[in-house]
Amino acid sequence: MLKKIFLLPLQSVSNEAKKDFNTMAKKGNRIQVILECTEHKESGLPGMSRYITTKNRKNTTARIELKKYNPVLKKVTLHKEIK
């Protein structure tokens, strides 16, 4: 026997139900962070080298710094987390 399932669009659902729905999908302490090139910012050249990555909020509370490739400067440079 088949069961009928009725799905409601999110517009007709209350704001509290939307919050519950959005938090159900997110598990763990990993958050997305944006890394921006420090040398490119100082050089004054147009454009910006940015990378998106994730980090564990509990293990890494400080802002992260990684060496990544900058395609405009064509070399590996220091990228710092921005907020």
Buried (B, 14 or more C-beta within 10 A) or exposed (E): EEEEEEEEEEEEEEEEEEEEEEEEEEEEEEEEBEBBBBBBBEEEEEEEBBBEEEBEEEEEEEEEEEEBEBEBBEEEBEBBBEE
